[in-house]
Amino acid sequence: MRNVGIDIGGTKIAGGVVDEDGTIVEKLRVDTPIDPAALVDAVVDMADHLRRAHEIHAIGVAAAGFISRDRSTVIYAPNIDWRDEPLRARLEQRLDASVTIENDANAAGWGEYRFGAGRGVRDMVMLTMGTGVGGAVVTDGELFRGGHGIGAELGHMRFVRGGHPCGCGQNGCLEQYASGRALQREANAIADEGGIGAALAAVREERGAIPGPAVSRLVLAGDPGAVEALRRVATALGEACGGFQAVLDPEVFVIGGGVAQLGADLLEPVKLAYETSLPGYGERPVAEFAIARLGNDAGLIGVADLAGKER
């Protein structure tokens, strides 16, 4: 049984045909159109292309935004001009087939739960460290969506009262302290301080900014300034995970996104901060930490599997 999974991102739409074991047998990628109508056209064209070449059981589409509880409407999508967009109905009318709609972070988390770093457990939390912080929660083998369908927005837990302003309209959200963007901000702050920030300052002088990949390269090279920037961000994430453990009690935290490519260099300070922040540490079971395995394909794999499951 094969399903189509399509993951709508801010800059690209990735789609693929996925086997029931999570293997992608064909994959496509196109730029995301700015115009919402053209975006729907692009999704329809991609789905049509994939099902012409394969016998397809179900179609799933993931998008960044708040998805209604009945998984039919995009209530709000920050990177697309969608407000109360009846996306499922539009796609089903055009494709003459049932379509499953899901939040992109939920889809990626489900992909990791079924076929990646969360495979074999019943309770999992996934956090993605990219431009922001995405979240997904699986409890007792089911994807948690909440009473209105928009639960598990873990990156928007208020982490610091009166903290950095966030794009969601609030201040102090976790994603302002534990994301790739936060890593760049900390790297710039350390560069301003001089001392251990000399290499970071040199990158900024040469390029006019300190890009995330440059920070990662310096971390892997053992540069003390870059390592300190990562420690600050990882500590924020680990402290938040201590709180998530108290509420959700997952067996494993799966860390994904661009920053997760740093592997053990990231996980070691995350786990240290988690242990020092966990209520009752030393007297209770603790979670494992793992780096996500499916990379950028997690969303399309996850939403394809959800589509087959819900068909």
Sine and cosine of phi, psi and omega as CSV:
sin_phi,cos_phi,sin_psi,cos_psi,sin_omega,cos_omega
0.00,0.00,0.81,-0.58,-0.02,-1.00
-0.88,-0.48,0.61,-0.79,0.02,-1.00
-0.82,-0.57,0.42,-0.91,0.11,-0.99
-0.99,-0.10,0.74,-0.68,0.13,-0.99
-0.86,-0.51,0.75,-0.66,0.01,-1.00
-0.78,-0.63,0.80,-0.60,-0.06,-1.00
-0.91,-0.42,0.94,-0.35,-0.02,-1.00
-1.00,0.04,0.90,-0.43,0.05,-1.00
-0.95,-0.31,0.11,-0.99,-0.02,-1.00
-0.92,0.40,-0.47,0.88,-0.03,-1.00
-0.87,-0.48,-0.33,0.94,-0.04,-1.00
-0.58,-0.82,0.41,-0.91,0.17,-0.99
-0.91,-0.41,0.85,-0.52,0.03,-1.00
-0.93,-0.36,0.72,-0.69,0.00,-1.00
-0.67,-0.74,0.41,-0.91,0.01,-1.00
-0.29,-0.96,0.28,-0.96,0.15,-0.99
-0.99,-0.15,0.80,-0.60,-0.14,-0.99
-0.86,-0.52,0.78,-0.63,0.09,-1.00
-0.95,0.31,0.22,-0.97,-0.03,-1.00
-0.93,0.38,-0.24,0.97,0.07,-1.00
-0.99,-0.10,0.17,0.99,0.04,-1.00
1.00,0.03,0.08,1.00,0.01,-1.00
-0.99,0.15,0.75,-0.67,0.07,-1.00
-1.00,0.09,0.85,-0.52,-0.04,-1.00
-0.98,-0.18,-0.34,0.94,0.15,-0.99
-0.45,-0.89,0.60,-0.80,-0.08,-1.00
-0.66,-0.75,0.64,-0.77,0.04,-1.00
-0.78,-0.62,0.36,-0.93,0.05,-1.00
-0.48,-0.88,0.73,-0.68,0.07,-1.00
-0.68,-0.73,0.35,-0.94,0.08,-1.00
-0.93,0.37,0.55,-0.84,0.03,-1.00
-0.98,0.19,0.87,-0.49,0.04,-1.00
-0.91,0.42,0.52,-0.86,0.03,-1.00
-0.96,0.27,-0.64,0.76,-0.03,-1.00
-0.96,0.28,0.80,-0.60,-0.04,-1.00
-0.86,0.51,-0.60,0.80,0.02,-1.00
-0.91,0.41,-0.66,0.75,0.03,-1.00
-0.92,0.40,-0.51,0.86,0.04,-1.00
-0.91,0.42,-0.71,0.71,0.05,-1.00
-0.87,0.49,-0.67,0.74,0.05,-1.00
-0.84,0.54,-0.68,0.73,-0.03,-1.00
-0.91,0.42,-0.64,0.76,0.03,-1.00
-0.91,0.41,-0.69,0.72,0.01,-1.00
-0.88,0.47,-0.71,0.70,0.00,-1.00
-0.87,0.49,-0.66,0.75,-0.01,-1.00
-0.91,0.41,-0.71,0.70,0.00,-1.00
-0.89,0.45,-0.66,0.75,0.02,-1.00
-0.89,0.46,-0.69,0.73,0.01,-1.00
-0.87,0.49,-0.70,0.71,-0.07,-1.00
-0.94,0.34,-0.61,0.79,-0.04,-1.00
-0.99,0.15,-0.26,0.97,0.13,-0.99
-0.93,0.36,-0.51,0.86,-0.07,-1.00
-1.00,-0.08,-0.17,0.98,-0.09,-1.00
-0.62,-0.79,0.45,-0.89,0.14,-0.99
-0.99,0.14,0.91,-0.41,-0.18,-0.98
-0.93,-0.35,0.70,-0.72,0.04,-1.00
-1.00,0.00,-0.67,0.74,-0.10,-1.00
-0.46,-0.89,0.32,-0.95,-0.02,-1.00
-0.80,-0.59,0.77,-0.64,0.06,-1.00
-0.82,-0.57,0.61,-0.79,0.00,-1.00
-0.76,-0.64,0.79,-0.61,0.03,-1.00
-0.94,-0.33,0.64,-0.77,0.02,-1.00
-0.58,-0.82,0.53,-0.85,0.06,-1.00
-0.97,0.25,0.87,-0.50,0.01,-1.00
0.45,-0.89,0.03,-1.00,0.05,-1.00
-0.99,0.11,0.84,-0.55,-0.01,-1.00
-0.94,-0.33,0.71,-0.70,-0.05,-1.00
-0.88,0.48,0.34,-0.94,-0.06,-1.00
-0.86,0.51,-0.56,0.83,0.01,-1.00
-1.00,0.10,0.12,0.99,0.09,-1.00
0.86,0.51,0.58,0.82,-0.01,-1.00
-0.92,-0.39,-0.46,0.89,-0.18,-0.98
-0.82,-0.58,0.70,-0.71,0.17,-0.99
-1.00,0.08,0.97,-0.24,-0.06,-1.00
-0.91,0.42,-0.68,0.74,-0.03,-1.00
-0.35,-0.94,0.79,-0.62,0.07,-1.00
-0.83,-0.56,0.92,-0.39,-0.12,-0.99
-0.91,0.41,-0.48,0.88,-0.06,-1.00
-0.99,-0.16,-0.02,1.00,-0.01,-1.00
-0.73,-0.68,0.56,-0.83,-0.02,-1.00
-0.98,0.20,0.90,0.44,0.01,-1.00
-0.88,-0.48,0.82,-0.57,0.14,-0.99
-0.73,-0.69,0.87,-0.49,-0.06,-1.00
0.78,0.63,0.73,0.69,-0.02,-1.00
-0.99,0.12,0.87,-0.49,0.00,-1.00
-0.98,0.21,0.91,0.41,-0.18,-0.98
-0.90,0.44,-0.67,0.74,-0.03,-1.00
-0.88,0.48,-0.71,0.70,-0.01,-1.00
-0.89,0.45,-0.66,0.75,0.01,-1.00
-0.88,0.48,-0.72,0.70,-0.04,-1.00
-0.94,0.35,-0.66,0.75,-0.01,-1.00
-0.90,0.43,-0.59,0.81,0.03,-1.00
-0.91,0.41,-0.67,0.74,-0.04,-1.00
-0.96,0.28,-0.59,0.81,-0.10,-0.99
-1.00,-0.07,-0.24,0.97,-0.06,-1.00
0.81,0.59,0.73,0.68,-0.01,-1.00
-0.38,-0.92,0.40,-0.92,0.06,-1.00
-0.96,0.29,0.59,-0.80,-0.05,-1.00
-0.74,-0.67,0.69,-0.72,0.10,-0.99
-0.98,-0.18,0.75,-0.66,0.03,-1.00
-0.94,-0.34,0.68,-0.73,0.00,-1.00
-0.54,-0.84,0.48,-0.88,0.14,-0.99
-0.88,0.47,0.61,-0.79,-0.11,-0.99
-0.91,0.42,-0.63,0.78,0.01,-1.00
-0.93,0.37,-0.63,0.78,0.08,-1.00
-0.88,0.48,-0.68,0.74,0.00,-1.00
-0.89,0.46,-0.70,0.71,0.01,-1.00
-0.90,0.43,-0.67,0.74,0.03,-1.00
-0.88,0.47,-0.66,0.75,0.02,-1.00
-0.91,0.41,-0.62,0.78,0.05,-1.00
-0.86,0.51,-0.71,0.70,0.02,-1.00
-0.92,0.39,-0.59,0.81,0.02,-1.00
-0.91,0.42,-0.68,0.73,-0.08,-1.00
-0.99,0.17,-0.62,0.79,-0.19,-0.98
-0.75,-0.66,-0.01,1.00,-0.11,-0.99
-0.85,-0.52,-0.73,-0.68,-0.14,-0.99
-0.94,0.33,-0.28,0.96,0.02,-1.00
-0.99,-0.12,0.08,1.00,-0.06,-1.00
-0.90,0.44,0.74,-0.68,0.06,-1.00
0.99,-0.15,-0.10,0.99,0.06,-1.00
-0.95,-0.32,0.15,-0.99,0.03,-1.00
-0.95,-0.32,-0.41,0.91,-0.07,-1.00
-0.76,-0.65,0.85,-0.53,-0.13,-0.99
-0.58,-0.81,0.58,-0.82,0.19,-0.98
-0.86,-0.51,0.75,-0.66,0.11,-0.99
-0.92,-0.40,0.69,-0.72,0.08,-1.00
-0.80,-0.60,0.79,-0.61,0.02,-1.00
-0.96,-0.30,0.80,-0.60,-0.02,-1.00
-0.98,-0.22,1.00,0.03,0.05,-1.00
-0.87,-0.50,-0.70,-0.72,0.10,-1.00
-0.84,0.54,-0.65,0.76,0.14,-0.99
-0.86,-0.51,-0.40,-0.91,0.08,-1.00
-0.83,-0.56,0.90,-0.43,0.07,-1.00
-1.00,-0.08,0.37,-0.93,-0.01,-1.00
-0.65,-0.76,0.49,-0.87,0.13,-0.99
-0.52,-0.85,0.60,-0.80,-0.04,-1.00
-0.78,-0.63,0.77,-0.64,0.14,-0.99
-0.90,-0.44,0.83,-0.55,0.00,-1.00
-0.84,-0.54,0.83,-0.56,-0.01,-1.00
0.77,0.64,0.66,0.75,0.09,-1.00
0.99,0.16,0.13,0.99,0.01,-1.00
-0.84,-0.55,0.59,-0.80,0.04,-1.00
-0.95,0.32,0.81,-0.58,0.00,-1.00
-0.99,0.13,0.78,-0.63,-0.01,-1.00
-0.84,-0.54,-0.35,0.94,0.02,-1.00
1.00,0.06,0.10,-0.99,-0.11,-0.99
-0.92,0.39,-0.45,0.89,0.00,-1.00
-0.92,-0.38,0.08,1.00,0.03,-1.00
1.00,0.00,-0.04,1.00,-0.13,-0.99
-0.85,-0.52,0.53,0.85,0.04,-1.00
-0.96,0.28,0.03,-1.00,0.07,-1.00
0.91,0.40,0.42,0.91,0.13,-0.99
-0.99,0.16,0.93,0.37,-0.16,-0.99
-0.91,0.41,-0.49,0.87,0.01,-1.00
-0.92,0.39,-0.25,0.97,-0.03,-1.00
-0.95,-0.31,0.32,0.95,0.25,-0.97
-0.92,0.39,0.73,-0.68,0.03,-1.00
-0.93,0.36,0.88,-0.48,-0.10,-1.00
-0.98,-0.20,-0.58,0.81,0.01,-1.00
-0.74,-0.67,0.87,-0.49,0.04,-1.00
-0.90,0.44,0.77,-0.63,0.00,-1.00
0.92,0.40,0.43,0.90,-0.06,-1.00
-0.99,0.13,-0.35,-0.94,-0.06,-1.00
-0.85,0.52,0.64,-0.77,0.05,-1.00
-0.91,0.42,0.58,-0.82,-0.04,-1.00
-0.89,-0.45,0.43,-0.90,0.01,-1.00
-0.90,0.44,-0.26,0.96,0.01,-1.00
-0.98,0.20,-0.15,0.99,-0.02,-1.00
0.97,-0.23,-0.14,0.99,0.03,-1.00
-0.98,-0.22,-0.05,-1.00,0.04,-1.00
-0.82,-0.58,0.57,-0.82,0.12,-0.99
0.99,0.16,0.29,0.96,0.00,-1.00
-0.91,0.42,0.48,-0.88,-0.02,-1.00
-0.80,0.60,-0.62,0.78,-0.08,-1.00
-0.91,0.41,-0.27,0.96,0.08,-1.00
-0.98,0.20,-0.13,0.99,-0.07,-1.00
-0.81,-0.58,-0.22,0.98,-0.12,-0.99
-0.72,-0.70,0.48,0.88,-0.05,-1.00
-0.90,-0.43,0.08,-1.00,0.12,-0.99
-0.88,0.48,-0.61,0.79,0.04,-1.00
-0.90,0.43,-0.63,0.78,0.05,-1.00
-0.90,0.43,-0.61,0.80,0.03,-1.00
-0.88,0.48,-0.67,0.74,0.04,-1.00
-0.90,0.43,-0.64,0.76,0.01,-1.00
-0.89,0.45,-0.69,0.73,0.02,-1.00
-0.91,0.41,-0.61,0.79,0.04,-1.00
-0.89,0.46,-0.65,0.76,0.05,-1.00
-0.91,0.42,-0.64,0.77,0.02,-1.00
-0.89,0.45,-0.66,0.75,0.01,-1.00
-0.93,0.36,-0.60,0.80,0.07,-1.00
-0.87,0.49,-0.63,0.78,0.02,-1.00
-0.91,0.42,-0.47,0.88,-0.06,-1.00
-0.98,0.21,-0.26,0.96,-0.06,-1.00
0.96,0.27,-0.35,-0.94,0.03,-1.00
0.87,0.50,-0.89,-0.46,-0.06,-1.00
-0.93,0.37,-0.17,0.99,0.01,-1.00
-1.00,0.00,0.22,0.98,-0.09,-1.00
-0.87,0.49,-0.70,0.72,-0.03,-1.00
-0.92,0.39,-0.62,0.79,0.06,-1.00
-0.91,0.42,-0.66,0.75,0.03,-1.00
-0.89,0.45,-0.60,0.80,0.01,-1.00
-0.91,0.41,-0.63,0.77,0.05,-1.00
-0.89,0.46,-0.69,0.72,-0.02,-1.00
-0.91,0.42,-0.64,0.77,0.01,-1.00
-0.91,0.42,-0.60,0.80,-0.02,-1.00
-0.96,0.26,-0.63,0.78,-0.15,-0.99
-0.95,-0.32,-0.20,0.98,-0.03,-1.00
1.00,0.09,-0.13,0.99,0.04,-1.00
-0.33,-0.94,0.19,-0.98,0.05,-1.00
-0.92,-0.38,0.99,-0.14,-0.02,-1.00
-0.95,0.32,0.44,-0.90,-0.01,-1.00
-0.82,0.58,-0.73,0.69,0.00,-1.00
-0.86,0.51,-0.53,0.85,0.03,-1.00
-0.92,0.38,-0.63,0.77,0.06,-1.00
-0.89,0.46,-0.69,0.72,0.00,-1.00
-0.88,0.48,-0.69,0.73,0.01,-1.00
-0.88,0.48,-0.64,0.76,0.01,-1.00
-0.93,0.36,-0.59,0.81,0.07,-1.00
-0.87,0.49,-0.74,0.67,-0.03,-1.00
-0.91,0.41,-0.43,0.90,0.05,-1.00
-1.00,0.08,-0.07,1.00,0.04,-1.00
0.99,0.11,0.28,0.96,0.01,-1.00
-0.88,0.47,0.79,-0.61,-0.09,-1.00
-0.91,0.42,-0.55,0.84,0.02,-1.00
-0.93,0.38,-0.72,0.70,0.02,-1.00
-0.92,0.39,-0.63,0.78,0.04,-1.00
-0.88,0.47,-0.63,0.78,0.03,-1.00
-0.92,0.38,-0.64,0.77,0.05,-1.00
-0.87,0.49,-0.69,0.72,0.02,-1.00
-0.91,0.42,-0.64,0.77,0.00,-1.00
-0.86,0.51,-0.66,0.75,-0.01,-1.00
-0.89,0.46,-0.70,0.71,-0.02,-1.00
-0.94,0.34,-0.69,0.72,0.01,-1.00
-0.90,0.44,-0.59,0.81,0.02,-1.00
-0.90,0.44,-0.66,0.75,0.05,-1.00
-0.87,0.49,-0.71,0.71,-0.01,-1.00
-0.91,0.42,-0.69,0.72,-0.01,-1.00
-0.90,0.45,-0.64,0.77,0.04,-1.00
-0.89,0.45,-0.66,0.75,0.05,-1.00
-0.89,0.45,-0.63,0.77,0.00,-1.00
-0.90,0.45,-0.53,0.85,0.09,-1.00
-0.86,0.50,-0.67,0.75,0.06,-1.00
-0.93,0.36,-0.66,0.75,0.03,-1.00
-0.88,0.47,-0.59,0.81,0.02,-1.00
-0.89,0.45,-0.66,0.75,-0.02,-1.00
-0.89,0.46,-0.53,0.85,-0.05,-1.00
-1.00,-0.03,-0.70,0.72,-0.18,-0.98
-0.97,-0.25,-0.42,0.91,0.03,-1.00
0.78,0.62,0.80,0.60,0.02,-1.00
-0.96,0.30,0.37,-0.93,0.12,-0.99
-0.98,0.20,-0.50,0.87,-0.04,-1.00
-0.53,-0.85,0.62,-0.79,0.22,-0.97
-0.98,-0.20,0.83,-0.56,0.06,-1.00
-0.97,-0.24,0.82,-0.57,-0.05,-1.00
-0.95,-0.31,0.85,-0.53,0.00,-1.00
-0.82,-0.57,-0.21,-0.98,-0.04,-1.00
1.00,0.01,0.11,-0.99,-0.09,-1.00
-0.86,0.52,-0.64,0.77,-0.04,-1.00
-0.91,0.41,-0.46,0.89,-0.03,-1.00
-0.90,0.43,-0.27,0.96,0.04,-1.00
-0.90,0.45,-0.24,0.97,0.03,-1.00
-0.98,0.20,-0.13,0.99,0.17,-0.99
0.84,0.55,-0.81,-0.58,-0.08,-1.00
-0.88,0.47,-0.52,0.85,0.03,-1.00
-0.87,0.49,-0.51,0.86,0.07,-1.00
-0.99,0.11,-0.73,0.69,-0.16,-0.99
-0.92,0.38,-0.56,0.83,-0.04,-1.00
-0.87,0.49,-0.78,0.62,0.06,-1.00
-0.94,0.35,-0.47,0.88,0.08,-1.00
-0.88,0.48,-0.76,0.66,-0.05,-1.00
-0.91,0.41,-0.61,0.80,0.03,-1.00
-0.89,0.46,-0.71,0.70,0.01,-1.00
-0.92,0.39,-0.60,0.80,0.05,-1.00
-0.87,0.49,-0.74,0.67,-0.04,-1.00
-0.89,0.46,-0.62,0.78,-0.02,-1.00
-0.98,0.19,-0.18,0.98,-0.03,-1.00
-0.95,-0.31,-0.16,0.99,-0.11,-0.99
-0.99,0.15,0.84,-0.54,0.06,-1.00
-0.86,0.50,0.76,-0.65,0.04,-1.00
0.97,0.25,0.36,0.93,-0.03,-1.00
-0.86,0.51,0.69,-0.72,-0.06,-1.00
1.00,-0.09,-0.26,0.97,-0.02,-1.00
-0.86,-0.51,0.17,0.99,-0.09,-1.00
-0.52,-0.86,0.33,-0.94,0.12,-0.99
-0.91,0.42,0.53,-0.85,0.01,-1.00
-0.86,-0.52,0.26,-0.97,-0.01,-1.00
-1.00,0.05,0.41,-0.91,0.21,-0.98
-1.00,0.07,0.33,-0.95,0.09,-1.00
-0.83,-0.55,0.68,-0.74,-0.03,-1.00
-0.59,-0.81,0.53,-0.85,0.11,-0.99
-0.99,0.12,0.68,-0.73,0.03,-1.00
-0.84,0.55,0.55,-0.84,-0.10,-1.00
-0.96,-0.28,-0.37,0.93,-0.16,-0.99
-1.00,-0.03,-0.14,0.99,0.04,-1.00
0.87,0.50,-0.61,-0.79,-0.05,-1.00
-0.95,0.33,-0.15,0.99,0.00,-1.00
-1.00,0.06,-0.10,0.99,-0.11,-0.99
-0.86,0.52,-0.66,0.76,-0.05,-1.00
-0.91,0.42,-0.74,0.67,-0.03,-1.00
-0.94,0.34,-0.56,0.83,0.07,-1.00
-0.92,0.40,-0.70,0.71,-0.04,-1.00
-0.90,0.43,-0.71,0.71,-0.05,-1.00
-0.95,0.30,-0.50,0.87,0.10,-1.00
-0.90,0.43,-0.69,0.73,0.00,-1.00
-0.92,0.39,-0.65,0.76,0.05,-1.00
-0.88,0.47,-0.64,0.77,0.01,-1.00
-0.88,0.48,-0.68,0.73,0.03,-1.00
-0.92,0.39,-0.59,0.81,-0.01,-1.00
-0.93,0.36,-0.59,0.81,-0.10,-0.99
-1.00,-0.08,-0.14,0.99,0.02,-1.00
-0.92,0.39,0.00,0.00,0.00,0.00
